[in-house]
Amino acid sequence: MTDYEITVPGNLLSSLLSDKNGVAALLEGVLNQILDAQATEQIGAQRYERAEERVAYRNGYRSRQIYTRVGPLTLRVPQLRDGQFSTEIFSRYQRSEQALVLSLMEMVLNGVSTRKVTRITEELCGASFSKSTVSQLCLALDGRVKAFNERELGSFPFVIVDAMYFKARDGDAVQSKAAMIATGVNKQGYREILGLRIGDSESEAFWQETFRWLKQRGLSDVRYVVSDDHSGLVNASQRCFQGAIWQRCQVHFMRNVLSHTSARHKAEMGDGLKRIFSAETAKEARQRFDELAEQMEKKAGKAIDCLEQGLEDALAVLALPGKYRKRMKSSNMQERLIQEVRRRERVIRIFPNEESAERLMGALLAEIHEEWQGRRYLDMDDFFDWADQQSSAAQMRAAANS
């Protein structure tokens, strides 16, 4: 390693005790002298020296700022006419700069507002980053989000879908947008986040476009879909996944029924709903419904009508083997996922545009997706045995009718 002679002016030494930026000024002076010494070494001659060993000529300086724990340093980087000056200083500090950028990204992903990020970086690095600078840095997440959101899919027997609403600026107006999040359980029993799509509303056309987008990426073998009772979603699901069982989320359904029940009867109605949805067979569930209807018809007639209309869709899960019913009777898994996204979204409150919302939500979903890969969600052996039995039974019925 080359030894360099460094001179320290007296005023810098005195400023170490009197000036809070003294250490930064000292380090800046030392590094600038090292850069000059390295330039002389590469040129093969001192400044203005005539020497046969000279291989290049100086051409001034350019400024470059780096951020350290003692504060920002402005370095004077020598320029050469006939070549490029090289130094290890920046290659080493480049890693620190990348770490800083990643930290800023992680702060935003973890729900820290850009205003707070500005304050934190000022304390850590002695430099203030504007909100626009932090937002610009986050553009680097785009590649990662796109790769995750456009990856090739495969066989997913179970699909769970739901949407959340958020606010984003569109020109001078603030508009409500819908973010559709689809989750699946693959044939090995692992959960995956299939994709994120953003639109103006939960229209049937939007859902159809979303499901077609998933199928274009390779989504196949869908046998069972869970969602709430949004008409556009249900119609699109039945059109795009023909033959799949649609399960109405029992949790959403219970909320709907209870919303038509007066406060004085909600506890009684809630107990009755739990009895229905804890039944082992559809026949048993219908019997419990008849009992509840007889008990509550006069007290909450509108709620009973709502329950009767949606009962069969909410009992679709009973067609599955028992070990899958607890997790597949509702979209609770999806609700928890959306709550995690919502926790970050509340910090932003109003996104500057639709792209920034997709960037933040997509990056967060990619992180959660990676965490899921280490835990198997369902044992799929019984499911495929059941599916084979269903296929055989269907073939027998078709043969008998022909």
Backbone torsions as a table, in degrees:
resi	resn	phi	psi	omega
1	MET	NA	134.9	-178.4
2	THR	-71.2	139.7	174.6
3	ASP	-94.4	137.2	179.4
4	TYR	-119.7	142.1	175.0
5	GLU	-90.7	121.1	-176.6
6	ILE	-113.9	133.3	175.2
7	THR	-109.3	139.1	-179.0
8	VAL	-118.0	114.0	178.9
9	PRO	-61.2	150.2	-178.5
10	GLY	-61.8	-34.6	-178.5
11	ASN	-66.2	-29.5	176.7
12	LEU	-69.8	-39.9	178.9
13	LEU	-64.0	-41.7	-179.4
14	SER	-69.0	-28.9	-178.2
15	SER	-74.1	-15.0	179.3
16	LEU	-60.3	-33.9	-178.0
17	LEU	-93.9	-28.0	-173.0
18	SER	-100.0	-21.1	-174.1
19	ASP	-118.6	130.8	-179.6
20	LYS	-66.6	-19.3	178.1
21	ASN	-99.5	15.3	-176.1
22	GLY	-63.3	-42.5	-179.8
23	VAL	-63.4	-41.2	178.9
24	ALA	-63.7	-42.5	179.6
25	ALA	-63.9	-40.1	179.3
26	LEU	-64.4	-47.2	-179.4
27	LEU	-63.9	-39.2	178.7
28	GLU	-61.5	-44.4	178.9
29	GLY	-63.2	-41.2	180.0
30	VAL	-64.4	-46.5	-178.2
31	LEU	-65.6	-36.9	177.8
32	ASN	-64.7	-38.1	176.7
33	GLN	-66.4	-37.1	177.3
34	ILE	-64.3	-41.7	178.5
35	LEU	-61.8	-42.1	177.8
36	ASP	-63.5	-41.9	-179.8
37	ALA	-65.6	-38.2	178.4
38	GLN	-67.8	-36.6	177.3
39	ALA	-63.6	-43.9	178.2
40	THR	-60.3	-40.6	-179.7
41	GLU	-63.9	-41.3	-179.1
42	GLN	-73.4	-35.1	179.4
43	ILE	-71.3	-35.3	-178.1
44	GLY	89.6	14.4	-179.8
45	ALA	-161.1	152.8	175.8
46	GLN	-72.6	168.0	176.9
47	ARG	-57.9	130.1	178.7
48	TYR	66.7	7.4	-178.4
49	GLU	-85.0	136.5	173.8
50	ARG	-91.6	118.7	-177.9
51	ALA	-150.4	143.1	179.5
52	GLU	-67.4	-23.5	-178.3
53	GLU	-78.2	-9.0	-176.9
54	ARG	-62.2	132.9	-179.6
55	VAL	-118.8	-8.0	-178.3
56	ALA	-159.2	171.1	179.5
57	TYR	-126.9	147.1	178.5
58	ARG	-70.4	152.3	179.6
59	ASN	-141.8	47.9	176.9
60	GLY	82.4	-158.1	-176.4
61	TYR	-136.5	161.4	167.1
62	ARG	-130.5	147.4	-177.4
63	SER	-88.9	143.0	174.7
64	ARG	-142.2	132.5	-177.6
65	GLN	-105.7	133.7	173.5
66	ILE	-124.9	157.3	-175.6
67	TYR	-114.1	127.7	-179.0
68	THR	-127.5	176.1	179.7
69	ARG	-69.1	-19.3	178.8
70	VAL	-93.7	0.1	178.5
71	GLY	125.1	177.6	178.6
72	PRO	-74.7	140.0	178.6
73	LEU	-119.3	132.6	175.9
74	THR	-102.5	112.3	-176.6
75	LEU	-102.9	143.7	178.6
76	ARG	-98.5	104.4	-175.1
77	VAL	-91.1	119.5	-179.9
78	PRO	-62.5	142.9	175.6
79	GLN	-112.2	141.0	-179.9
80	LEU	-114.4	142.7	-178.4
81	ARG	-69.5	-43.9	-170.4
82	ASP	-105.7	22.2	-179.5
83	GLY	179.4	-175.5	-178.8
84	GLN	-112.5	129.4	178.5
85	PHE	-72.7	133.4	-179.9
86	SER	-122.7	142.8	179.0
87	THR	-151.1	150.8	178.9
88	GLU	-82.9	-13.0	-175.5
89	ILE	-57.8	-47.3	-175.3
90	PHE	-76.4	-31.1	177.7
91	SER	-64.8	-32.9	177.4
92	ARG	-75.4	-43.3	-180.0
93	TYR	-72.8	-19.9	179.5
94	GLN	-61.2	-37.6	178.2
95	ARG	-63.0	-37.8	177.7
96	SER	-67.1	-38.9	178.5
97	GLU	-64.4	-40.9	178.2
98	GLN	-64.4	-40.2	178.3
99	ALA	-62.6	-38.1	178.3
100	LEU	-64.2	-44.4	178.8
101	VAL	-61.4	-44.3	179.3
102	LEU	-64.2	-35.6	177.7
103	SER	-64.4	-41.3	177.4
104	LEU	-61.3	-42.3	179.0
105	MET	-63.4	-44.3	-179.7
106	GLU	-63.0	-37.6	178.6
107	MET	-61.3	-42.9	179.4
108	VAL	-66.7	-42.0	179.2
109	LEU	-63.6	-31.7	-178.7
110	ASN	-87.3	10.6	171.7
111	GLY	94.0	15.3	177.5
112	VAL	-90.0	126.2	-177.5
113	SER	-68.9	157.0	-179.7
114	THR	-61.6	-29.6	177.8
115	ARG	-65.3	-41.3	177.6
116	LYS	-70.5	-36.1	177.6
117	VAL	-58.8	-41.5	178.0
118	THR	-57.8	-43.6	-179.2
119	ARG	-67.6	-42.0	-178.0
120	ILE	-64.9	-46.3	-178.6
121	THR	-65.6	-30.3	176.9
122	GLU	-66.3	-38.5	177.9
123	GLU	-71.3	-38.6	-176.5
124	LEU	-76.0	-42.2	-169.5
125	CYS	-113.5	-5.3	-177.6
126	GLY	74.6	11.5	-179.3
127	ALA	-132.4	145.7	-178.9
128	SER	-101.0	129.7	175.4
129	PHE	-103.6	131.3	178.9
130	SER	-72.9	162.3	178.3
131	LYS	-60.2	-37.2	-179.9
132	SER	-66.9	-34.4	178.1
133	THR	-66.0	-44.9	178.6
134	VAL	-61.8	-43.3	179.1
135	SER	-62.6	-37.9	178.9
136	GLN	-65.4	-40.0	178.4
137	LEU	-61.4	-34.2	-177.6
138	CYS	-69.8	-14.3	176.6
139	LEU	-62.1	-23.5	179.1
140	ALA	-64.6	-17.3	178.0
141	LEU	-74.8	-14.3	-173.5
142	ASP	-58.4	-43.4	-178.7
143	GLY	-61.9	-42.2	-179.7
144	ARG	-65.1	-43.9	-179.2
145	VAL	-65.2	-42.6	-179.2
146	LYS	-63.3	-43.7	-179.9
147	ALA	-61.2	-40.1	179.0
148	PHE	-69.4	-44.1	-171.7
149	ASN	-81.0	-10.3	-179.9
150	GLU	-118.1	11.2	-176.9
151	ARG	-67.0	159.7	178.6
152	GLU	-71.5	135.3	178.4
153	LEU	-102.5	-170.4	-179.0
154	GLY	-156.4	-139.4	-177.0
155	SER	-83.7	122.6	179.2
156	PHE	-135.0	95.6	180.0
157	PRO	-61.0	-35.0	-179.2
158	PHE	-110.3	132.9	175.8
159	VAL	-132.2	131.4	178.1
160	ILE	-122.3	129.2	-176.7
161	VAL	-130.8	147.6	175.9
162	ASP	-162.0	168.8	-178.9
163	ALA	-135.0	155.0	173.4
164	MET	-130.1	155.9	179.3
165	TYR	-110.1	144.7	177.7
166	PHE	-144.7	171.4	-178.7
167	LYS	-111.5	138.6	178.4
168	ALA	-144.4	150.3	178.0
169	ARG	-78.7	138.8	174.7
170	ASP	-131.9	95.1	-171.3
171	GLY	70.6	-125.7	179.6
172	ASP	-92.6	-3.5	-176.4
173	ALA	-104.8	154.3	173.4
174	VAL	-106.0	122.7	-175.1
175	GLN	-120.9	153.8	174.9
176	SER	-85.5	132.2	-179.2
177	LYS	-123.5	153.5	177.8
178	ALA	-107.0	130.5	175.5
179	ALA	-110.5	113.5	179.0
180	MET	-90.9	129.1	178.3
181	ILE	-121.7	124.2	178.9
182	ALA	-112.5	133.9	178.6
183	THR	-124.2	148.1	178.7
184	GLY	-138.7	161.6	171.3
185	VAL	-115.0	119.1	-175.2
186	ASN	-79.4	177.6	-173.7
187	LYS	-70.2	-13.6	173.0
188	GLN	-87.3	-7.9	177.4
189	GLY	95.1	11.7	179.9
190	TYR	-99.3	140.8	176.1
191	ARG	-77.3	144.3	172.6
192	GLU	-140.6	145.0	171.0
193	ILE	-86.1	115.4	-171.9
194	LEU	-77.2	-35.3	-179.2
195	GLY	170.9	166.2	179.4
196	LEU	-126.6	130.6	176.4
197	ARG	-132.5	142.0	-179.0
198	ILE	-119.3	132.8	179.2
199	GLY	-144.6	-178.5	-177.8
200	ASP	-77.5	-30.2	-177.6
201	SER	-162.3	173.0	178.7
202	GLU	-89.7	54.2	178.7
203	SER	-77.1	161.4	178.0
204	GLU	-61.0	-38.3	179.2
205	ALA	-62.5	-39.9	179.1
206	PHE	-63.4	-45.0	-179.8
207	TRP	-66.9	-40.3	177.8
208	GLN	-61.6	-44.0	178.3
209	GLU	-61.1	-39.7	-179.7
210	THR	-66.4	-45.9	-179.5
211	PHE	-65.8	-37.8	176.8
212	ARG	-64.5	-38.1	177.4
213	TRP	-61.5	-42.4	177.7
214	LEU	-64.6	-40.8	179.9
215	LYS	-68.8	-35.1	176.4
216	GLN	-63.5	-28.7	177.6
217	ARG	-84.9	3.0	173.3
218	GLY	109.4	3.7	178.7
219	LEU	-62.0	127.8	-176.2
220	SER	-150.2	169.9	175.4
221	ASP	59.6	34.7	179.0
222	VAL	-75.2	120.8	-177.3
223	ARG	-112.2	-15.6	-170.9
224	TYR	-154.9	126.2	-177.5
225	VAL	-123.8	132.5	178.1
226	VAL	-116.1	133.6	176.8
227	SER	-163.1	177.4	170.8
228	ASP	-82.7	-173.1	-171.2
229	ASP	-95.5	32.0	176.1
230	HIS	-66.5	122.7	-171.4
231	SER	-59.4	-42.7	179.5
232	GLY	-62.2	-40.3	179.7
233	LEU	-66.0	-46.8	-177.5
234	VAL	-63.0	-46.1	-179.9
235	ASN	-62.7	-42.4	179.6
236	ALA	-66.2	-39.6	178.9
237	SER	-62.9	-45.9	-179.0
238	GLN	-67.0	-30.5	179.3
239	ARG	-76.2	-40.5	-174.5
240	CYS	-88.2	-25.3	180.0
241	PHE	-121.7	62.9	-176.5
242	GLN	-62.1	134.8	-179.8
243	GLY	91.5	-12.9	179.4
244	ALA	-79.7	147.4	174.8
245	ILE	-75.5	131.6	173.6
246	TRP	-104.4	123.8	178.7
247	GLN	-106.0	121.0	173.7
248	ARG	-77.3	128.1	-178.3
249	CYS	-56.6	121.0	-177.1
250	GLN	-67.5	-32.0	-179.8
251	VAL	-67.1	-47.6	176.4
252	HIS	-60.8	-40.8	-178.3
253	PHE	-63.8	-43.2	178.3
254	MET	-61.6	-39.2	177.2
255	ARG	-63.0	-40.7	179.3
256	ASN	-61.9	-45.3	-179.2
257	VAL	-64.0	-45.1	-178.3
258	LEU	-66.9	-26.3	178.5
259	SER	-67.3	-20.1	177.2
260	HIS	-96.6	8.6	-178.0
261	THR	-110.1	136.5	178.6
262	SER	-67.3	156.9	-175.4
263	ALA	-58.3	-35.8	-175.7
264	ARG	-70.5	-20.1	-177.7
265	HIS	-111.7	3.5	-174.6
266	LYS	-65.2	-40.8	-179.0
267	ALA	-62.6	-43.4	179.9
268	GLU	-65.5	-43.0	178.5
269	MET	-65.5	-41.2	179.4
270	GLY	-60.5	-42.4	177.7
271	ASP	-62.6	-40.2	178.9
272	GLY	-65.2	-40.6	178.3
273	LEU	-63.8	-40.0	178.6
274	LYS	-63.4	-37.8	178.3
275	ARG	-64.5	-40.9	179.9
276	ILE	-63.3	-47.7	-173.1
277	PHE	-82.5	-2.2	173.4
278	SER	-97.4	2.7	-180.0
279	ALA	-66.4	150.3	-178.9
280	GLU	-86.0	-24.2	-179.4
281	THR	-133.3	160.2	178.6
282	ALA	-64.9	-36.6	179.3
283	LYS	-61.7	-45.2	179.1
284	GLU	-64.0	-39.2	179.1
285	ALA	-63.7	-40.2	179.6
286	ARG	-66.6	-38.1	177.2
287	GLN	-62.2	-41.3	179.3
288	ARG	-69.2	-30.8	175.1
289	PHE	-65.4	-44.3	179.4
290	ASP	-58.4	-40.5	179.3
291	GLU	-64.8	-43.3	-179.9
292	LEU	-67.5	-40.2	-179.8
293	ALA	-61.7	-43.1	178.9
294	GLU	-64.1	-35.6	-177.7
295	GLN	-76.0	-35.0	-169.6
296	MET	-113.1	-1.0	-174.6
297	GLU	-53.8	-46.0	-177.1
298	LYS	-79.5	-25.2	-177.6
299	LYS	-84.6	-36.7	-176.2
300	ALA	-147.3	65.5	-175.8
301	GLY	-61.4	-39.6	-178.8
302	LYS	-66.2	-38.0	178.6
303	ALA	-65.9	-40.3	178.8
304	ILE	-64.1	-40.4	177.0
305	ASP	-60.9	-44.0	178.5
306	CYS	-61.3	-42.9	-179.7
307	LEU	-64.6	-42.5	-178.4
308	GLU	-65.0	-39.8	-177.9
309	GLN	-65.9	-36.0	-175.7
310	GLY	-105.0	4.5	-172.5
311	LEU	-61.2	-48.3	-174.8
312	GLU	-62.3	-40.4	178.3
313	ASP	-65.5	-33.9	-179.8
314	ALA	-76.5	-18.2	179.7
315	LEU	-96.6	4.2	-177.7
316	ALA	-58.6	-29.3	-178.4
317	VAL	-61.5	-23.7	-177.8
318	LEU	-68.7	-10.7	174.4
319	ALA	-73.9	-20.6	-178.7
320	LEU	-82.2	158.6	170.9
321	PRO	-58.0	150.7	-172.6
322	GLY	-55.9	-34.4	-174.1
323	LYS	-68.5	-15.0	-178.3
324	TYR	-100.2	-9.2	-169.9
325	ARG	-69.8	-38.6	-175.8
326	LYS	-60.0	-42.0	-176.5
327	ARG	-88.4	-21.7	-175.6
328	MET	-103.8	6.2	179.9
329	LYS	-85.7	-10.5	-178.3
330	SER	-149.7	172.4	176.7
331	SER	-101.4	33.0	-179.1
332	ASN	-58.6	-39.0	177.7
333	MET	-57.9	-42.9	179.7
334	GLN	-68.8	-36.6	177.8
335	GLU	-61.1	-43.9	179.3
336	ARG	-64.5	-38.5	178.2
337	LEU	-63.2	-44.8	179.5
338	ILE	-65.9	-35.6	176.2
339	GLN	-61.1	-37.4	178.7
340	GLU	-67.0	-40.2	175.9
341	VAL	-66.7	-41.1	-178.2
342	ARG	-62.6	-34.2	-179.6
343	ARG	-60.8	-37.6	176.5
344	ARG	-76.5	-39.9	-176.4
345	GLU	-63.0	-33.6	-179.1
346	ARG	-64.2	-29.9	179.1
347	VAL	-66.7	-41.5	-179.5
348	ILE	-73.3	-40.7	-179.9
349	ARG	69.6	-63.2	177.6
350	ILE	-127.5	115.6	180.0
351	PHE	-73.2	145.6	-179.8
352	PRO	-66.1	-25.4	176.5
353	ASN	-164.8	174.1	-178.0
354	GLU	-66.5	-35.4	-177.9
355	GLU	-63.9	-39.9	-179.3
356	SER	-66.2	-34.5	177.2
357	ALA	-65.8	-44.9	179.4
358	GLU	-64.3	-35.5	-179.9
359	ARG	-65.0	-49.1	-176.9
360	LEU	-68.5	-48.7	-179.1
361	MET	-64.3	-41.9	-178.6
362	GLY	-64.1	-41.0	179.4
363	ALA	-65.6	-41.1	178.7
364	LEU	-64.9	-44.1	178.8
365	LEU	-63.2	-35.9	177.1
366	ALA	-63.3	-39.2	177.8
367	GLU	-64.2	-45.5	-179.5
368	ILE	-64.7	-40.3	178.6
369	HIS	-57.5	-43.3	179.2
370	GLU	-64.6	-39.5	178.6
371	GLU	-63.3	-36.8	-178.5
372	TRP	-64.9	-26.0	-173.5
373	GLN	-67.0	-16.0	179.9
374	GLY	-88.4	-3.6	-176.7
375	ARG	-132.1	125.0	176.4
376	ARG	-76.7	132.8	-173.9
377	TYR	-92.3	-39.8	-178.5
378	LEU	-139.3	145.4	168.9
379	ASP	-86.8	115.6	-169.3
380	MET	-92.6	0.5	-175.7
381	ASP	-60.0	-49.4	-179.1
382	ASP	-64.1	-31.9	-179.6
383	PHE	-65.0	-44.2	-178.3
384	PHE	-70.8	-32.2	172.8
385	ASP	-62.5	-44.3	177.9
386	TRP	-62.7	-43.7	-179.1
387	ALA	-63.3	-39.2	177.7
388	ASP	-63.9	-40.2	178.4
389	GLN	-64.6	-40.4	178.6
390	GLN	-64.2	-40.3	179.2
391	SER	-65.8	-41.0	179.3
392	SER	-64.4	-42.4	179.8
393	ALA	-63.8	-39.5	179.2
394	ALA	-65.5	-39.9	178.5
395	GLN	-64.8	-38.7	178.4
396	MET	-65.5	-40.4	179.1
397	ARG	-66.1	-39.3	179.0
398	ALA	-65.7	-38.7	179.6
399	ALA	-68.4	-37.1	-179.3
400	ALA	-68.8	-32.0	-177.7
401	ASN	-83.0	-17.0	-176.7
402	SER	-84.9	NA	NA
